[in-house]
Each structure stands twice: as structure tokens, then as C-alpha cells.
């Protein structure tokens, strides 16, 4: 179907406005085809639908993950039947489907993820908003319409994710006006909006860079508000918060200071997403004159290595962060075991003997384990036997007694302890039972008196189990806040996927410059300053986003422009003979290290002799108006030297130019437009041959996570190795990791694979941005 008017009519009948319908009909062919397929799948091609349904179907056509196409019809039917009615519900469904791909669809989990069946009335919204505003009475009274309303509205959306957005905003505005009266007619200054520059190379203004990125976090003294509400399958609702006495005890231990933690698992190398987490955790503590702990979440002895622990410590220090303490979850194994006994005594945990397959099946059916109601004394006895190594691996687990029929699958009696006959890197062979992440993380947060437990949004569904466990043990509840994880185009930031790339030899180790591991970025020549500026630029938000890799390159480039000295080298050399060279020895010329510093810049010596090398691409046999390189009869300027005119050239049998003859204008009478870089072959220069590695994006797709098989999307041309490049030997005398700008070529660093006689250069970034095309080299 290609009739433009008919297409527009179909799209208009399905609720799209005239402009959007016209764009969809006449624009991108793939979108047009997909949108028609979606509408046809919904059975709406002939009769259309109301706008609410049509807008959601358009979002499916534009945003549906390609790795889960087999389930698209199911999602469409939920929209068609108005079980999914809002963008928030659709976002939840899309995220769930992207996560399972083509795996078997659990409809109940899709409904949970999409909030199907959850009805939020205007009265529900009004109650939540009134509760939020009542907790902020003092702030509202003092600041009036300068209060941080964005924070309050975000909190309401967080508590009511399935509420209608327009109703939420309308009721919120009414409630504020009722409290404060009519808003003044004069504009009132509001807090600056969060930076959301995702695909621009624009560097934030001075004003933007100095705004407080942590302004949404409450102070430790305010941590008596409801942290979360758990709705049980019985209909009972528990609102969890710190009792006043519990909070006062906590504040006495911390002296009211902010205490955060950066809690990596030592099972791989850190990546760019961890740099964002460090900025949040260490940065917030530093901003508030508090403390941030580096805590290794080392509860899985079979996956952890000392190599990873050493790397994490070193990288944290390299980025400029200094932990107040370095701790390990394994430091608390004894205390965690004692608390597990207490959990059993409170009838909040039991020993289960189901196999992993049986546990999975019971969760799918929302059915209790046959061991769930065993006597407390029996669970205590068996748990002690597990600790002594009397049960085999997989034969018994300790599970929390939560709510198997809950809407949140993270309340399905999560495992607290499992048996592993494996020595621990720190605890040795003292233990054969190890606590799970879900059991350990929240308890150690509480034991270390963490004020703000900050993590990425994929942990949001774990919030209920996090607070359930602390409440079950009567422990202090830290403030929890989730932010969006970092995604960068044409790459992956999943530790599991990175591990597959490394162990499968798809890349050359954890520090391969194509990876966005911090070791890879450092090897590529990125500085800590550039990385920290990048994560600060993208900001801390709850919005899902994919940052174009060009923004990262732009910030690295800006950083190096100020710090990297200039030099000259030739990647693909073409020999040049200066036929009128008058001197007996090479002439010494002065070149500038930092042109942007003007007269204050230091200089270095370059030697100008009778034999030079320029880039092959800087000579053409046939000239053109838009070409500024050398051609027969044409004059160009050699950087820091003289104008030269091509008077002849030689070719090989295949027609390839092998040598050029030029005459030099030593009086500089001519003023050519083109300026070329060059090197001279003289005894003083002592030219060395180099290997140069030019790295590009690792994947073809902008978002490899949405492809059916991300490994098949790898770009085999993501690295180009250039051999035979030439440069003066002084370049090779720099230390590994030293970064400089090779004029007209880009920024380069000395690679660890270098030797004194065979230097290897890695290109960090080009001189200009080319990121608008996915094939652009880094």
C-alpha cells in the first residue's frame, strides 16, 4: 500500500494528528511499513480507533525492541483492549519485553511490569500529593513558589507510576494553589532543569556546570518519611519508614553527615556506567562534606578474583575519588549469619529443599514451597547443618518468607543463603554457605549506616524486598533513590556482555580501546577529567536515555585540546624530493607545542631537509577546486616551513605515485591556501616506523542491546591497523599513556604494546566530530 492519501487517512483514523500522519505516510519507509503492520495486527486498519490507542500504537511502531518481535502481537492486543492505557504502562511493558527477548513470555510478569489492572483514582492521587506536601510544610512556608516542586511531583510519580500524568499534574497544581494561594504574576526563579544533552557536542555553560546535580536528595535528618509501601496479596498495605528513635540512633552514629557507598562486585572490570555511579556516590558525599565507602560486594566466591579487586581500587583512585573506608561484604559474614538465625526465629525465613527448577516453576505458578511452613526449630537445625557442610550443593537454600502471590516478583520468597563448596578469596574455607545479593546488600547498607543508598533503575523493583528485610529485622532504613543507567550508542555497558566479549576473544582484553571499560578508555587516552566531566554533563535523572558516543568524544577532545602538545607524523608516507634545497645540512625550524597559548607556548625543533614525507592523500595527479593538497604545478604551504610547488612525480608500473619533486619558495613570496603536515628524513630526525591503530565504534547498531544477537552486530572494521607510518624518534621517547595531537590527524597516545624500536600509537579521537554517522571512527 503506497497511496499517500490512503496512508494518511488510515493514520488519521487511528488518532494521529494531521501533521504526524502526513510525516508517517511520506517519511521513513521502515516506519511507515512497521506502523501499518502494527495497526493491521490490532485490527484497526479499516475502522480506526480513538487517539489514546493510536498514540500508543505509534510508540510501539517506533520503539518496540527488535529482539522481542515474537511477542509484539501480545502487547498490541493489550493496547487494543485498553488494558495498557498510558505511556508509563507501555514503557514498563517495552522494558520487560526487551529484557526477555525471544524467551517464553510470562503474561503475568508482563502485566506486572505494565501495571495492568492497577486503577489509580483521582482520590488516590490527591491522598499521595497531600501526604507529600504535608511533609514539606516548612519548606513551602519559607520558599512559597520557589520550593522544589519538581522534586515533589517526581516523588508522587514514583509512588503512583500508573497514575494518569495529566490528572497527577492537575491535582498537584490545585493542591499547591490551595496551600499557597494564587501564584504571583511576576515570574519566580525556579531551580535549574537537569542537563539532558544526549546527542549534542555542546559543552554545558558555566551556569549549567555549577548547578547542584544532587539537589533532589533529602538530608539525613529528613529520613523519617515513608520509604516504600508494600501491598500484599491479601490486600494489606505496609508503609515502611524509620521510627524516630531508630533515626536518632543512626544520626548519632553518623553525626548527621551524609554517608554513601560505591558497591561494585569484583567479578569484572569497571566500565563507564561505574564512572557515573562513582560520580553519584562519591560526588554527593564530597558535595555535602560527608563520607563515601568503597564496598566490595563479594558474596559469590566462584566469580570473584583478586585481579578485579586490585583493578577496582586502582581505577577509583585514578578517577580522583578517595574512599573514607574500604570494606567488603565478607567482613560481615558472621553478623549476616546471626541475623539469618534471627530471621528464622521471627518466622520470616525457612529452609527449602526444592530444586532450582522447582523454585522457578512455583514462582511462575505463584505457589508456596511445601517447606514454607515447616517448624521454626526445624529450619534452625537444618540451617546449622548447612553451615557445617552436611548438605550438598543445591539440596537446601534459606529463603525469605515474603509473599508468593505478590504483584512484585521480587517478593517471591527470595533466596537468602545457598550452599557453595568453594573457598572465598578473603574468608578462605571458613564458610560453605554464602549470602545472596538480595539478602546482603540492604543489611550491610544498614550496618554501615549508609544515609543514601543510590543505585540504577533496574533495582527499583527490588525496593520492596530491600525494605521488607530491614523491617523484618528491625534495622535502620537508608534512603533509597534510583537513577537511569548509562547507555552509550554503538556499544554495550552490561558487565555480562562485556565479559562475553573478553572471554570469547571478540576483543583484546578488558582494556581494548573499543570497549567503554574505564581501562579501555584510559588505554585509548581519555583522562579522568574528561570522564568525570562527561558523567557530570549527562546529569542524574530517572529518564531512560542513550547518549551518542560523539558527546563522549567531544568532551575528550576538548580536554585534550588544552593539555596535549602538538607534534607531526605521517601515517601513509609519500616521498618528496626538494630539488632546490640549498643547504649542506638540514635547517632547524621552530614548531609550536600549544598554539592556543600564543606567544607563551613552548616550541620544539623540526628539521627541514632535502627529503620529506607527506600523506599520500595530500597529493593528487588531477587537481580540483575544493582540494587543498598538492598537485602538479600547484603550491602548498608546509607547516612551520615554506611554500613548495610540485614540479614532477614518479609512478610505479601500476600507476601508483611513488615520489614527488618540489621546488621550495624560501623567500615565502607565495601565499597558498593549503597547509600540509610533513616529516623530514635526516640523520637528526632519525625517523622511526610506527604502527598506528585507528579505532571506531564496536557495533553497527546504535543500540546493540535491541538486536537479536548483539555478537553478530560486531563491526569487523572497528579497528584499522596502519603499518609503515613515520615520525621523528622523539615521539617514541614519551612514556606509555602520553597523549599528543598529531597535526591534522587527531589525538594519539603511546600504547602499552610499544617498544623503543617499534612504537605503537592509538588514536584517541579525531580532530573534528563525525559522530552523526555510526561508521565514524573514534
Buried (B, 14 or more C-beta within 10 A) or exposed (E): EEEEEEBBBBBBBBBBEEEBBBBBBEEEEEBBEBBBBBBBBBEBBEEBBEEEBBBBBBBBBEEBBEBBEEBBEBBBBBBBEEBBBBEBBBBBBBBBBBBBBEEEBBEBBBBBBBBBEBEBEEEBBBEBBBBBBEBBEEBBEEBBBEBBBBBBBBBBBBBBBBBBEEBBBEBBBEBBEEBBEEEEEEEEEEBEEBBEBBBEBEBBEEEBEEBEBBBBBBEBEEBBBBBBBBBBEEEEEBEBBBEEEBBEEBBEEBEEBBBBBBBBBBBBBBBBBBBBBBBBBBBBBBBBEBBBBBBBBBBBBEBBEEEBBEBBBEBBEBBEBEBBEBBBBBBBBEEBBEBBBBBBEEEBBBBBBBEEEEBEEBBBEBEBBEBBEBEEEEBBEBBEEBBEEEBEEEEBBBBBBBBBEBBBBBBBBBBBBBBBEBBBBBBEEEBBBBBBBBBBBBBBBBBBBBBBBBBBBEBBBBBBBBBBBBBBBEBBBBBBBBBBBBBBBBBBBBBEBBBBBBEEEEBBBBBBBBBBBBBBBBBBBBBBBBBBBBBBBBBBBBEEBBBBBBBBBBBBBBBBBEBBBBBBBBBBBBBBBBEEBEEEEBBEBEBBBBEEEEEEBEEBEBBBBBBBBBBBEBBBEEEEEEEBBBBBEBBBBBBBBBBBBBBEBEEEEEEEBEBBBBBBBBEEEEEBEBBBBBBBBBEBBEBBEBBBBBBBBBBBBBBBBBBEEBEEBBBEEBBEEBEEBBBBBEBBEBEEEBBBBBBEBBBBBBBEBBEEEEBBBBBBBBBEBBBEEBEBBB
